[in-house]
Amino acid sequence: MAHYNTLPRVRQVSYGEYEVERLLMMEDKLMNHHGKNYSQLHKDLIRKEYGLITL
């Protein structure tokens, strides 16, 4: 049986000063469009991209 760590894993995302405003706007628009929070959106986009390269 697999043993999973019960503590959440957290990672930070750093934005350069030149990109922060635009990326935050994009994130907000995507979260509103898909009805997801940041974490859900990130995980779905990772799964989508992974699916594209493993076909």
N, CA, C and O atoms as a Tripos MOL2 file, in Angstrom:
@<TRIPOS>MOLECULE
protein
  220   219    55     0     0
PROTEIN
NO_CHARGES

@<TRIPOS>ATOM
      1 N           0.8420   -1.1730    0.0000 N.3       1 MET1
      2 CA          0.0000    0.0000    0.0000 C.3       1 MET1
      3 C           0.8910    1.2400    0.0000 C.2       1 MET1
      4 O           1.8720    1.3030    0.7400 O.2       1 MET1
      5 N           0.5500    2.2230   -0.8260 N.am      2 ALA2
      6 CA          1.3290    3.4540   -0.9110 C.3       2 ALA2
      7 C           1.0980    4.3180    0.3210 C.2       2 ALA2
      8 O          -0.0170    4.4110    0.8330 O.2       2 ALA2
      9 N           2.1560    4.9370    0.7780 N.am      3 HIS3
     10 CA          2.0660    5.8510    1.9190 C.3       3 HIS3
     11 C           2.2150    7.2710    1.3940 C.2       3 HIS3
     12 O           3.2240    7.6050    0.7730 O.2       3 HIS3
     13 N           1.2130    8.1080    1.6430 N.am      4 TYR4
     14 CA          1.2470    9.4850    1.1620 C.3       4 TYR4
     15 C           1.4340   10.4350    2.3250 C.2       4 TYR4
     16 O           0.8540   10.2470    3.3950 O.2       4 TYR4
     17 N           2.2340   11.4390    2.1150 N.am      5 ASN5
     18 CA          2.4470   12.4660    3.1180 C.3       5 ASN5
     19 C           1.1510   13.2560    3.2790 C.2       5 ASN5
     20 O           0.5700   13.6930    2.2860 O.2       5 ASN5
     21 N           0.6960   13.4410    4.4970 N.am      6 THR6
     22 CA         -0.5740   14.1200    4.7210 C.3       6 THR6
     23 C          -0.4420   15.6350    4.7540 C.2       6 THR6
     24 O          -1.4520   16.3400    4.7630 O.2       6 THR6
     25 N           0.7770   16.1460    4.7730 N.am      7 LEU7
     26 CA          0.9670   17.5960    4.7670 C.3       7 LEU7
     27 C           0.8940   18.1230    3.3390 C.2       7 LEU7
     28 O           1.3950   17.4840    2.4130 O.2       7 LEU7
     29 N           0.2710   19.2890    3.1550 N.am      8 PRO8
     30 CA          0.2080   19.8490    1.7970 C.3       8 PRO8
     31 C           1.5890   20.2830    1.3200 C.2       8 PRO8
     32 O           2.4220   20.7190    2.1150 O.2       8 PRO8
     33 N           1.8200   20.1610    0.0420 N.am      9 ARG9
     34 CA          3.0750   20.6200   -0.5570 C.3       9 ARG9
     35 C           2.8310   21.9970   -1.1290 C.2       9 ARG9
     36 O           1.8310   22.2290   -1.8080 O.2       9 ARG9
     37 N           3.7270   22.8950   -0.8610 N.am     10 VAL10
     38 CA          3.5630   24.2840   -1.2780 C.3      10 VAL10
     39 C           4.7830   24.7030   -2.0740 C.2      10 VAL10
     40 O           5.9190   24.3990   -1.7080 O.2      10 VAL10
     41 N           4.5300   25.4100   -3.1740 N.am     11 ARG11
     42 CA          5.6110   25.9740   -3.9880 C.3      11 ARG11
     43 C           5.2910   27.4330   -4.2540 C.2      11 ARG11
     44 O           4.1270   27.8280   -4.3200 O.2      11 ARG11
     45 N           6.3200   28.2110   -4.4010 N.am     12 GLN12
     46 CA          6.1360   29.6230   -4.7100 C.3      12 GLN12
     47 C           6.3880   29.8620   -6.1880 C.2      12 GLN12
     48 O           7.1550   29.1460   -6.8310 O.2      12 GLN12
     49 N           5.7300   30.8780   -6.7060 N.am     13 VAL13
     50 CA          5.9670   31.3120   -8.0770 C.3      13 VAL13
     51 C           6.4940   32.7300   -8.0110 C.2      13 VAL13
     52 O           5.8800   33.5970   -7.3890 O.2      13 VAL13
     53 N           7.6170   32.9680   -8.6410 N.am     14 SER14
     54 CA          8.1980   34.3160   -8.6670 C.3      14 SER14
     55 C           7.8830   34.9730  -10.0000 C.2      14 SER14
     56 O           7.9720   34.3470  -11.0560 O.2      14 SER14
     57 N           7.5150   36.2350   -9.9320 N.am     15 TYR15
     58 CA          7.2300   37.0150  -11.1320 C.3      15 TYR15
     59 C           8.2220   38.1680  -11.2060 C.2      15 TYR15
     60 O           8.5000   38.8340  -10.2090 O.2      15 TYR15
     61 N           8.7440   38.3870  -12.3970 N.am     16 GLY16
     62 CA          9.5990   39.5420  -12.6050 C.3      16 GLY16
     63 C           8.7540   40.8050  -12.5870 C.2      16 GLY16
     64 O           7.5690   40.7770  -12.9180 O.2      16 GLY16
     65 N           9.3670   41.8970  -12.2020 N.am     17 GLU17
     66 CA          8.6510   43.1810  -12.1210 C.3      17 GLU17
     67 C           7.9810   43.5300  -13.4560 C.2      17 GLU17
     68 O           6.8900   44.0990  -13.4740 O.2      17 GLU17
     69 N           8.6300   43.1900  -14.5590 N.am     18 TYR18
     70 CA          8.1270   43.5220  -15.8880 C.3      18 TYR18
     71 C           6.9260   42.6810  -16.3090 C.2      18 TYR18
     72 O           6.2360   43.0430  -17.2620 O.2      18 TYR18
     73 N           6.6550   41.5590  -15.6200 N.am     19 GLU19
     74 CA          5.5880   40.6610  -16.0620 C.3      19 GLU19
     75 C           4.4610   40.4790  -15.0540 C.2      19 GLU19
     76 O           3.4290   39.8930  -15.3830 O.2      19 GLU19
     77 N           4.6400   40.9660  -13.8480 N.am     20 VAL20
     78 CA          3.6970   40.6420  -12.7770 C.3      20 VAL20
     79 C           2.2850   41.1350  -13.0760 C.2      20 VAL20
     80 O           1.3290   40.3800  -12.9020 O.2      20 VAL20
     81 N           2.1290   42.3600  -13.5150 N.am     21 GLU21
     82 CA          0.7890   42.9030  -13.7520 C.3      21 GLU21
     83 C           0.0520   42.1120  -14.8260 C.2      21 GLU21
     84 O          -1.1170   41.7670  -14.6590 O.2      21 GLU21
     85 N           0.7350   41.8300  -15.9170 N.am     22 ARG22
     86 CA          0.1030   41.1080  -17.0320 C.3      22 ARG22
     87 C          -0.2270   39.6630  -16.6450 C.2      22 ARG22
     88 O          -1.3130   39.1790  -16.9630 O.2      22 ARG22
     89 N           0.6800   38.9740  -15.9720 N.am     23 LEU23
     90 CA          0.4190   37.5860  -15.5890 C.3      23 LEU23
     91 C          -0.7140   37.4770  -14.5790 C.2      23 LEU23
     92 O          -1.5360   36.5650  -14.6720 O.2      23 LEU23
     93 N          -0.7720   38.3870  -13.6190 N.am     24 LEU24
     94 CA         -1.8670   38.3600  -12.6490 C.3      24 LEU24
     95 C          -3.2160   38.6020  -13.3340 C.2      24 LEU24
     96 O          -4.2190   37.9890  -12.9690 O.2      24 LEU24
     97 N          -3.2360   39.4940  -14.3210 N.am     25 MET25
     98 CA         -4.4540   39.7390  -15.0930 C.3      25 MET25
     99 C          -4.8730   38.4770  -15.8360 C.2      25 MET25
    100 O          -6.0540   38.1290  -15.8630 O.2      25 MET25
    101 N          -3.8950   37.7860  -16.4440 N.am     26 MET26
    102 CA         -4.1960   36.5590  -17.1750 C.3      26 MET26
    103 C          -4.7230   35.4810  -16.2310 C.2      26 MET26
    104 O          -5.6950   34.7950  -16.5470 O.2      26 MET26
    105 N          -4.0810   35.3330  -15.0730 N.am     27 GLU27
    106 CA         -4.5260   34.3460  -14.0940 C.3      27 GLU27
    107 C          -5.9570   34.6270  -13.6520 C.2      27 GLU27
    108 O          -6.7850   33.7170  -13.6080 O.2      27 GLU27
    109 N          -6.2480   35.8800  -13.3280 N.am     28 ASP28
    110 CA         -7.5970   36.2400  -12.8840 C.3      28 ASP28
    111 C          -8.6380   35.9440  -13.9660 C.2      28 ASP28
    112 O          -9.7120   35.4150  -13.6760 O.2      28 ASP28
    113 N          -8.3150   36.2850  -15.1990 N.am     29 LYS29
    114 CA         -9.2500   36.0470  -16.3040 C.3      29 LYS29
    115 C          -9.4950   34.5460  -16.4940 C.2      29 LYS29
    116 O         -10.6360   34.1190  -16.6720 O.2      29 LYS29
    117 N          -8.4280   33.7540  -16.4570 N.am     30 LEU30
    118 CA         -8.5700   32.3050  -16.6080 C.3      30 LEU30
    119 C          -9.3300   31.6790  -15.4370 C.2      30 LEU30
    120 O         -10.1670   30.8000  -15.6400 O.2      30 LEU30
    121 N          -9.0400   32.1290  -14.2120 N.am     31 MET31
    122 CA         -9.7490   31.5960  -13.0440 C.3      31 MET31
    123 C         -11.2360   31.9070  -13.1300 C.2      31 MET31
    124 O         -12.0660   31.0400  -12.8570 O.2      31 MET31
    125 N         -11.5810   33.1340  -13.5070 N.am     32 ASN32
    126 CA        -12.9950   33.4940  -13.6520 C.3      32 ASN32
    127 C         -13.6640   32.7150  -14.7710 C.2      32 ASN32
    128 O         -14.7900   32.2420  -14.6140 O.2      32 ASN32
    129 N         -12.9830   32.5790  -15.8920 N.am     33 HIS33
    130 CA        -13.5520   31.8640  -17.0480 C.3      33 HIS33
    131 C         -13.8460   30.4040  -16.7150 C.2      33 HIS33
    132 O         -14.9000   29.8800  -17.0740 O.2      33 HIS33
    133 N         -12.9110   29.7510  -16.0280 N.am     34 HIS34
    134 CA        -13.0500   28.3230  -15.7280 C.3      34 HIS34
    135 C         -13.7130   28.0450  -14.3790 C.2      34 HIS34
    136 O         -14.0030   26.8930  -14.0570 O.2      34 HIS34
    137 N         -13.9550   29.1010  -13.5850 N.am     35 GLY35
    138 CA        -14.5630   28.9130  -12.2670 C.3      35 GLY35
    139 C         -13.6720   28.1350  -11.3200 C.2      35 GLY35
    140 O         -14.1490   27.2950  -10.5570 O.2      35 GLY35
    141 N         -12.3720   28.4120  -11.3680 N.am     36 LYS36
    142 CA        -11.4000   27.6830  -10.5480 C.3      36 LYS36
    143 C         -10.5800   28.6660   -9.7320 C.2      36 LYS36
    144 O         -10.4690   29.8450  -10.0710 O.2      36 LYS36
    145 N         -10.0040   28.1520   -8.6420 N.am     37 ASN37
    146 CA         -9.0540   28.9780   -7.9050 C.3      37 ASN37
    147 C          -7.6690   28.7750   -8.5160 C.2      37 ASN37
    148 O          -7.5090   27.9960   -9.4560 O.2      37 ASN37
    149 N          -6.6680   29.4780   -7.9800 N.am     38 TYR38
    150 CA         -5.3250   29.4180   -8.5560 C.3      38 TYR38
    151 C          -4.7750   27.9970   -8.5720 C.2      38 TYR38
    152 O          -4.2070   27.5570   -9.5720 O.2      38 TYR38
    153 N          -4.9430   27.2910   -7.4770 N.am     39 SER39
    154 CA         -4.3980   25.9360   -7.3690 C.3      39 SER39
    155 C          -5.0680   24.9900   -8.3630 C.2      39 SER39
    156 O          -4.3890   24.2100   -9.0320 O.2      39 SER39
    157 N          -6.3760   25.0540   -8.4600 N.am     40 GLN40
    158 CA         -7.1060   24.1910   -9.3990 C.3      40 GLN40
    159 C          -6.7090   24.4990  -10.8330 C.2      40 GLN40
    160 O          -6.4810   23.5870  -11.6280 O.2      40 GLN40
    161 N          -6.6270   25.7740  -11.1620 N.am     41 LEU41
    162 CA         -6.2470   26.1850  -12.5150 C.3      41 LEU41
    163 C          -4.8550   25.6780  -12.8610 C.2      41 LEU41
    164 O          -4.6410   25.1290  -13.9420 O.2      41 LEU41
    165 N          -3.9160   25.8600  -11.9540 N.am     42 HIS42
    166 CA         -2.5390   25.4250  -12.1880 C.3      42 HIS42
    167 C          -2.4840   23.9200  -12.4380 C.2      42 HIS42
    168 O          -1.8520   23.4790  -13.3980 O.2      42 HIS42
    169 N          -3.1360   23.1280  -11.5870 N.am     43 LYS43
    170 CA         -3.0960   21.6750  -11.7400 C.3      43 LYS43
    171 C          -3.7470   21.2310  -13.0500 C.2      43 LYS43
    172 O          -3.2360   20.3320  -13.7180 O.2      43 LYS43
    173 N          -4.8650   21.8490  -13.4230 N.am     44 ASP44
    174 CA         -5.5130   21.4930  -14.6870 C.3      44 ASP44
    175 C          -4.6390   21.8340  -15.8850 C.2      44 ASP44
    176 O          -4.5600   21.0580  -16.8380 O.2      44 ASP44
    177 N          -3.9790   22.9980  -15.8430 N.am     45 LEU45
    178 CA         -3.1110   23.3800  -16.9580 C.3      45 LEU45
    179 C          -1.8830   22.4770  -17.0530 C.2      45 LEU45
    180 O          -1.4250   22.1700  -18.1540 O.2      45 LEU45
    181 N          -1.3470   22.0490  -15.9090 N.am     46 ILE46
    182 CA         -0.2200   21.1120  -15.9140 C.3      46 ILE46
    183 C          -0.6580   19.7860  -16.5400 C.2      46 ILE46
    184 O           0.0490   19.2310  -17.3800 O.2      46 ILE46
    185 N          -1.8220   19.2810  -16.1310 N.am     47 ARG47
    186 CA         -2.3290   18.0180  -16.7040 C.3      47 ARG47
    187 C          -2.5500   18.1460  -18.2090 C.2      47 ARG47
    188 O          -2.2210   17.2350  -18.9690 O.2      47 ARG47
    189 N          -3.1090   19.2830  -18.6370 N.am     48 LYS48
    190 CA         -3.3700   19.5100  -20.0620 C.3      48 LYS48
    191 C          -2.0600   19.5160  -20.8620 C.2      48 LYS48
    192 O          -1.9610   18.8530  -21.8940 O.2      48 LYS48
    193 N          -1.0720   20.2510  -20.3950 N.am     49 GLU49
    194 CA          0.2150   20.3190  -21.0830 C.3      49 GLU49
    195 C           0.9240   18.9710  -21.0800 C.2      49 GLU49
    196 O           1.5250   18.5830  -22.0820 O.2      49 GLU49
    197 N           0.8570   18.2640  -19.9740 N.am     50 TYR50
    198 CA          1.4830   16.9460  -19.8870 C.3      50 TYR50
    199 C           0.8370   15.9910  -20.8950 C.2      50 TYR50
    200 O           1.5240   15.2070  -21.5510 O.2      50 TYR50
    201 N          -0.4850   16.0680  -21.0080 N.am     51 GLY51
    202 CA         -1.1860   15.2310  -21.9780 C.3      51 GLY51
    203 C          -0.7460   15.5140  -23.4100 C.2      51 GLY51
    204 O          -0.6950   14.6030  -24.2360 O.2      51 GLY51
    205 N          -0.4350   16.7570  -23.7020 N.am     52 LEU52
    206 CA          0.0010   17.1250  -25.0490 C.3      52 LEU52
    207 C           1.3670   16.5360  -25.4130 C.2      52 LEU52
    208 O           1.6120   16.1970  -26.5700 O.2      52 LEU52
    209 N           2.2440   16.4180  -24.4330 N.am     53 ILE53
    210 CA          3.5910   15.9240  -24.7610 C.3      53 ILE53
    211 C           3.7070   14.4120  -24.6170 C.2      53 ILE53
    212 O           4.7200   13.8380  -25.0150 O.2      53 ILE53
    213 N           2.7020   13.7570  -24.0610 N.am     54 THR54
    214 CA          2.7960   12.3130  -23.8750 C.3      54 THR54
    215 C           1.8810   11.5390  -24.8260 C.2      54 THR54
    216 O           1.6790   10.3370  -24.6550 O.2      54 THR54
    217 N           1.3420   12.2150  -25.8050 N.am     55 LEU55
    218 CA          0.4770   11.5160  -26.7840 C.3      55 LEU55
    219 C           1.2760   10.6620  -27.7220 C.2      55 LEU55
    220 O           0.7090   10.0120  -28.6000 O.2      55 LEU55
@<TRIPOS>BOND
     1     1     2 1
     2     2     3 1
     3     3     4 2
     4     3     5 am
     5     5     6 1
     6     6     7 1
     7     7     8 2
     8     7     9 am
     9     9    10 1
    10    10    11 1
    11    11    12 2
    12    11    13 am
    13    13    14 1
    14    14    15 1
    15    15    16 2
    16    15    17 am
    17    17    18 1
    18    18    19 1
    19    19    20 2
    20    19    21 am
    21    21    22 1
    22    22    23 1
    23    23    24 2
    24    23    25 am
    25    25    26 1
    26    26    27 1
    27    27    28 2
    28    27    29 am
    29    29    30 1
    30    30    31 1
    31    31    32 2
    32    31    33 am
    33    33    34 1
    34    34    35 1
    35    35    36 2
    36    35    37 am
    37    37    38 1
    38    38    39 1
    39    39    40 2
    40    39    41 am
    41    41    42 1
    42    42    43 1
    43    43    44 2
    44    43    45 am
    45    45    46 1
    46    46    47 1
    47    47    48 2
    48    47    49 am
    49    49    50 1
    50    50    51 1
    51    51    52 2
    52    51    53 am
    53    53    54 1
    54    54    55 1
    55    55    56 2
    56    55    57 am
    57    57    58 1
    58    58    59 1
    59    59    60 2
    60    59    61 am
    61    61    62 1
    62    62    63 1
    63    63    64 2
    64    63    65 am
    65    65    66 1
    66    66    67 1
    67    67    68 2
    68    67    69 am
    69    69    70 1
    70    70    71 1
    71    71    72 2
    72    71    73 am
    73    73    74 1
    74    74    75 1
    75    75    76 2
    76    75    77 am
    77    77    78 1
    78    78    79 1
    79    79    80 2
    80    79    81 am
    81    81    82 1
    82    82    83 1
    83    83    84 2
    84    83    85 am
    85    85    86 1
    86    86    87 1
    87    87    88 2
    88    87    89 am
    89    89    90 1
    90    90    91 1
    91    91    92 2
    92    91    93 am
    93    93    94 1
    94    94    95 1
    95    95    96 2
    96    95    97 am
    97    97    98 1
    98    98    99 1
    99    99   100 2
   100    99   101 am
   101   101   102 1
   102   102   103 1
   103   103   104 2
   104   103   105 am
   105   105   106 1
   106   106   107 1
   107   107   108 2
   108   107   109 am
   109   109   110 1
   110   110   111 1
   111   111   112 2
   112   111   113 am
   113   113   114 1
   114   114   115 1
   115   115   116 2
   116   115   117 am
   117   117   118 1
   118   118   119 1
   119   119   120 2
   120   119   121 am
   121   121   122 1
   122   122   123 1
   123   123   124 2
   124   123   125 am
   125   125   126 1
   126   126   127 1
   127   127   128 2
   128   127   129 am
   129   129   130 1
   130   130   131 1
   131   131   132 2
   132   131   133 am
   133   133   134 1
   134   134   135 1
   135   135   136 2
   136   135   137 am
   137   137   138 1
   138   138   139 1
   139   139   140 2
   140   139   141 am
   141   141   142 1
   142   142   143 1
   143   143   144 2
   144   143   145 am
   145   145   146 1
   146   146   147 1
   147   147   148 2
   148   147   149 am
   149   149   150 1
   150   150   151 1
   151   151   152 2
   152   151   153 am
   153   153   154 1
   154   154   155 1
   155   155   156 2
   156   155   157 am
   157   157   158 1
   158   158   159 1
   159   159   160 2
   160   159   161 am
   161   161   162 1
   162   162   163 1
   163   163   164 2
   164   163   165 am
   165   165   166 1
   166   166   167 1
   167   167   168 2
   168   167   169 am
   169   169   170 1
   170   170   171 1
   171   171   172 2
   172   171   173 am
   173   173   174 1
   174   174   175 1
   175   175   176 2
   176   175   177 am
   177   177   178 1
   178   178   179 1
   179   179   180 2
   180   179   181 am
   181   181   182 1
   182   182   183 1
   183   183   184 2
   184   183   185 am
   185   185   186 1
   186   186   187 1
   187   187   188 2
   188   187   189 am
   189   189   190 1
   190   190   191 1
   191   191   192 2
   192   191   193 am
   193   193   194 1
   194   194   195 1
   195   195   196 2
   196   195   197 am
   197   197   198 1
   198   198   199 1
   199   199   200 2
   200   199   201 am
   201   201   202 1
   202   202   203 1
   203   203   204 2
   204   203   205 am
   205   205   206 1
   206   206   207 1
   207   207   208 2
   208   207   209 am
   209   209   210 1
   210   210   211 1
   211   211   212 2
   212   211   213 am
   213   213   214 1
   214   214   215 1
   215   215   216 2
   216   215   217 am
   217   217   218 1
   218   218   219 1
   219   219   220 2
@<TRIPOS>SUBSTRUCTURE
     1 MET1         2 RESIDUE 1 A MET
     2 ALA2         6 RESIDUE 1 A ALA
     3 HIS3        10 RESIDUE 1 A HIS
     4 TYR4        14 RESIDUE 1 A TYR
     5 ASN5        18 RESIDUE 1 A ASN
     6 THR6        22 RESIDUE 1 A THR
     7 LEU7        26 RESIDUE 1 A LEU
     8 PRO8        30 RESIDUE 1 A PRO
     9 ARG9        34 RESIDUE 1 A ARG
    10 VAL10       38 RESIDUE 1 A VAL
    11 ARG11       42 RESIDUE 1 A ARG
    12 GLN12       46 RESIDUE 1 A GLN
    13 VAL13       50 RESIDUE 1 A VAL
    14 SER14       54 RESIDUE 1 A SER
    15 TYR15       58 RESIDUE 1 A TYR
    16 GLY16       62 RESIDUE 1 A GLY
    17 GLU17       66 RESIDUE 1 A GLU
    18 TYR18       70 RESIDUE 1 A TYR
    19 GLU19       74 RESIDUE 1 A GLU
    20 VAL20       78 RESIDUE 1 A VAL
    21 GLU21       82 RESIDUE 1 A GLU
    22 ARG22       86 RESIDUE 1 A ARG
    23 LEU23       90 RESIDUE 1 A LEU
    24 LEU24       94 RESIDUE 1 A LEU
    25 MET25       98 RESIDUE 1 A MET
    26 MET26      102 RESIDUE 1 A MET
    27 GLU27      106 RESIDUE 1 A GLU
    28 ASP28      110 RESIDUE 1 A ASP
    29 LYS29      114 RESIDUE 1 A LYS
    30 LEU30      118 RESIDUE 1 A LEU
    31 MET31      122 RESIDUE 1 A MET
    32 ASN32      126 RESIDUE 1 A ASN
    33 HIS33      130 RESIDUE 1 A HIS
    34 HIS34      134 RESIDUE 1 A HIS
    35 GLY35      138 RESIDUE 1 A GLY
    36 LYS36      142 RESIDUE 1 A LYS
    37 ASN37      146 RESIDUE 1 A ASN
    38 TYR38      150 RESIDUE 1 A TYR
    39 SER39      154 RESIDUE 1 A SER
    40 GLN40      158 RESIDUE 1 A GLN
    41 LEU41      162 RESIDUE 1 A LEU
    42 HIS42      166 RESIDUE 1 A HIS
    43 LYS43      170 RESIDUE 1 A LYS
    44 ASP44      174 RESIDUE 1 A ASP
    45 LEU45      178 RESIDUE 1 A LEU
    46 ILE46      182 RESIDUE 1 A ILE
    47 ARG47      186 RESIDUE 1 A ARG
    48 LYS48      190 RESIDUE 1 A LYS
    49 GLU49      194 RESIDUE 1 A GLU
    50 TYR50      198 RESIDUE 1 A TYR
    51 GLY51      202 RESIDUE 1 A GLY
    52 LEU52      206 RESIDUE 1 A LEU
    53 ILE53      210 RESIDUE 1 A ILE
    54 THR54      214 RESIDUE 1 A THR
    55 LEU55      218 RESIDUE 1 A LEU
